[in-house]
Amino acid sequence: MKSKKLLQILAILVLTIFCPGVKSQSSFNKELPKDFAEKFTKEINDSIPSLGSFIVSQNDRILYEQYFHGTNKETVFSVKSVTKSIVSILAGIAKDKNILPNLNTPVLKILPEYNISRSRFKNISNIEGKVAHDSIRNTLTLRNLLTMQGGFDWVENSKISTAMSFSYDPVKFVLELPFEEYPGTVFNYNSGESHIFGAALSKIVKANLKQFANENLFKPLKINITRWDTDSMDRNIGGSELFMKSEDMLKIGSMVLNNGKFSGRQIVSSKWVQESTSEHVKLDSWDVMPNANGYGYYWWRRKTNGHQAFVATGYGGQLICIIPDLKMVIVTTCLLNDSNKGRADIKRLHYFIDKITKADY
């Protein structure tokens, strides 16, 4: 009997010493210590005046949930570019239904109304350059758009992105921009590209994005979405302007964490979850993404204390951070008010995420 107990103790010691992943995960299987939670709450509250919420869930159990600066469970936030990751999930659902074409399909095959070659016109300035542009545009694929490799001459959050949002037809506006690179060669974050992808996906599923999402994603997750803004052509914006509660974001994160399942129902295939969060673009440096290690289909990738994370990121601090080997989801939201520091707040939030995943409290 004594020798059996001794063997058990030795086995635990071996696991502790030689399997740090086991040690790391087991240390999370408890509530956050009260003193740590109190200090954490005070520090994050003082550091980020725009903070709305910070939630930590592990094994589908909430370890920490706090709301700040007048917000609560019922507060609806503009999740900004987290919308892109939702659209990625919708693309996966369309693929599961066998209606999403091969991702190497040129987008103008799906949106032929924008495929108007200028070679038909006479006496227009720089006809050679414009015909060459049309030729390059015909090579632009769904995959290029999903991985932010469209090649357009674009600067995010600049006058050009504002001009797109004010244009009569934002899809047409972006498709007529000059190319800086050939599609599929260089990563350049571009919300205009995600709007084109959203318009193509809407045409593929024969419904606007909100209708398709309500039926196939939001209702199964018991999420009630009352607002998803549209452009002037009445298309839901593919890269932004979806409004959600913090708990809605947590449901999305938990579904992805559980390989596309929620409450025993397969919402999107595990194959798509794996594919969409895999590294499709090499990206080892990004100003608001510490320890970045690639970009998927509208999902960012980073390491947090050595753990691989998949992140949906929205302007000003809207985050869904999924850490599979810790079985953890962390959700943050921020108010888009005068105290919001934009990209600086996102970077600061990753600092606090790293404090949670360090597990030395």
N, C-alpha and C positions, 0 to 999 in steps of 0.2 A: 504493500500500500504506500509506504514511504517512497519507494523507488518510483512509483507511478506519479506521485505528486512532484517529485524532483524532476522527472521528465517533462511534466507540464510546465513547470517554472522555466526550465531550460528552453523549451519551445517558444515561450513568450519572450524570453530574452533575445533569442535568435531573430524572431520577427521584428522586435523593437530596434535591434542594432542594424540588421541587414535589409529590412524592408521599410524604409522611411515613409513610403506611401501609405502603408498600413497604419503606422503610427500617426501620420498626418491626418488621415481620415477619421481614425478613432477619437482623436482629440476634439473633433467637431461634434461628436454624437452626444451633445449636452447643451444646455442653455448657455448663453453668454453670461459670464460672471457679472454680478450686479455692479461691482465697482468699475469693471471695464466698460460695461454698457453706459453707465452714467458719465464717465470721462469721455467716451467716444461721442456721446450725444452732445455734450457741451462743446467739444472741440469742433465737430462738424457744423454745429449751429453757429458758432462764432466765425468759422472760416468761410462759410458760403451763405451770405445773407439772402440769396434767392432760393435756397433749398426748400423744396416742397415735401419730399418724402424719401425715406431710405428704408428698404426692406431686405432682410436676409432670410432665405428659406433653404432648408436642407432636408433631403428625403421627404419632400412635400410637407414639411412642417416648418412653420414660421419661428425663427429664432430671435428675430429682432424686427420691430416695426415701429417707426416713429414718423410723425408728421410735424412740419415746422411752419412757422410764419403764417399762421392762420389757416392752413390747409387741414384736410381730414380725409377719411376714406372715400367720401363722396365727391371730392374735388376732381374735376376733369381737366387734364393737362393737354396742351398741344405737344404731341410727342415728336414733332418735326421729322427728322430723317430716320427715326425708328420705323416710320412708314415704309421705307425702302425694304427693310427686312420682312415686314408683313407681306409686301408685294412678292418677295422671293418665296415665301410660304405659299401664297396663292398660285404662283407659277408651278410649284411642286404638286399642288392639288390638281391643277389642270393636266399636268403630266400623268398623274395617277389615273385620271379619267381618259387618258389616251387622246387628248385634244391639243396638247402642246406640241407644236412641230419640233423637229430636231433643232437644237440651239444654234446650229451652224446655218440655219435658214436666214437669208437676207431679210431685214426688217421691211424693206420696200416690197417684198413679195406678199407681206401681210397688210401693208398700208400702201397699196399701189396708187392711191389718189395723190400721193406726194411724189410719185415718180414721173415728174414732168421734165424731160430733158430739154435743155436750152439750145440743143443743136437744131431744133425746128425754127428758131428765130433767126432773123437776119439783122445785120447792122446794129447789134448790141455791143457795148464796150467789152473788151477782154473776152471775146467769145471762146477763145482757146482755153483760157483758164477756167471758165465756167463749165465748159463741156468736160474738162478734166475733173473738175469737182464732182460733176454728176456721175462720172465713171467710178470715182472712189466711193461715193455715197452708195452706189449699188452693191458694194462689197460689205457694207456694215451689217453685222449679224446680231441676232438676239443675244448670243454669248458675249459679244463685244460690249453690248449695253449692260448686261448683268454684271460684268466684271470691271466696269468703268474704264474700258479701253476703246472708246468710240473714236478717239483721235481728233476731236474737234478743238479748235482754238477757243479755249474756255477758261475763265478764272471764276471759281466758286465765290459766292458772296461779293460780287463785284457789280459794276454798272451793267454788265452784259446779262447777268442772271436776273437783275431787276428788270431789264428791258424784256427778257423772255416772259416774266410773270405779268408784265403789262401788255404784252402783245395780244392781238386778236386771236391768233392760233399759235400757242407755244410750241407745238410739235413741228409745225412748218418753220417757225423761227429757228429752232435748233438745227433742223435738217438742212437749212440753207446757210448755216455758218461755214466758214472756211475750215479746212482740215489743217491741223498743225502736224499730225503724225498719221501714218496709215492705221486704219482700224486694226485692233488686236495686237498692237506693239508696245504701247506705253500706258501705264495707269495714270489717270487724271480725274480726280473726283469731280463729278458733273451731275448735278440734280436734273439738268435738262435731259440727259440720257435716260435717267430713270423714268422721267415723264413720258418719253417716247416708248420705252418698254411697257409702261402701264397702259398706254393707248393701244399698243399692239396686243397686249394680253386681254384687254377689254374686248377687242374685236374677235380674238380667238375664242373667248368663252361666251360671246354673244350677250353680254350684260355689262353694266358699268361695274367698276371694281367693288364698290360698296355692296351692291346687290349680290355679286358672286361671293364676297367675303361673308356677308350675313348668313347666306345659306350654307356655306361649306366650312367656315372657320369660326365666326363669332357666335352663332347660335349653338353649335355643338360645345363650345367652351363657356356658354352662358354669359356671354359678353354682350351688353347692349350699347351699340355705337349710335349716337345721335348726330354726330357731325364728322364729315369728311369733306373738306372743301373741294370745289371744282374750279376748273379754268373757265375761260369765256366760251369755250365750246361745250361746256357742261360735262366735261370728263373729270372724274376724281383725280386729284393730283398724285401722280405715281411716286413722287419722291418726298412728300411732306404733307402737312396739314390734316393729319388724322388726329382725333382727340380721344383720349382714353383715361380711365382711372388707373391708379397705381396697381390695384389688384388685377385689372385686366392685363396689364403688362406682365404681371407675375404669372398669370395663366398661360400666356404665350410662351414665356420662358420655361415654365414647367413642362409644357407640351413638347418643346424642342429638347429639353433635357431628357425626357422619357421617350426619345426616338420617335416623336410624332404621335404619341398616344396621350389621351386625356380621359380620365375616368373609365379606362378599359376600352375606349374607342380609338381606332386608328384614324387620326385626322389627316395626316399627310404621311407618306411612306417613310420608313426609316432610311431607305436608300436615298431619298431626296434630302433628308436632314443631313446625312453624312456627306453627300455630294455638295450641297450648298454651303456647308461650313468648312469644306476642305480648302486648301490653299490653291487658288487658281491664278493668283498674281503674287509674285514675290514682293514683299513689303516689310523691310526690317527697320524702318524709321518713319514715324509720323508724329507731328508736333503734339497732338493731344492723345496719343495712344502709346504709353510707355511699353517697352518690350514688344512692339508690334512684330508679328511673324506671319504676315500674309493677309490676303483678302479673298473672300469667297464670292458667292452670289448675293451681294448686298449684306454680307456679314463680315465684320472685322474680326481679326484673330490677334490675340496677344497672350503673353505669359504673365501670370500673377504668382509670384513666389514659386516659380517652376511649374505651375499648373496651367495647362492649356485652357484658354477661355475663348468663347465666341461671344461677340458683342454687337448688339444693335445700338447705334449711337445717333442721338438727335441733338441739334443745336442747343447750347445753353445748359446741358446737363441731363438730358433724357436718356437713360441707359437701361438695357436689359443685358446683364452679364451672366452667361451660363458657363459653369465650371464642372464639366462632366465627372472628373475623377473624385471630386468632393461632393458630388450629387447636390450641387448648390446653385441657386439662382439669386442674384442680387439685382434689385430694381431701384433706380433713383429717378427722381423728377425734380425739376426746378421751375420756378415762376419766371416768366419772360418779362420781367419788369426792369426798372432803371438800375436795380442793384445786381442784375445778372451780368456777369463778366464774360459771357459767351464761351469761347473755346477754353479760356483759362479755368472756368468752372468745371468743364469736362475733365481736364487734366487733374484738377484737385480732387475730383470724385474718385479717380482711379487710385490716388494715394490712399483714400479711405477704404476702397475695396481691398487694396493690398494689406491694410491693417487687419481686416477681417480674415483674409486667407492666410495670414502669417501664423495664426493659431498659437501664439506664445503668451496668451493672457492668463 
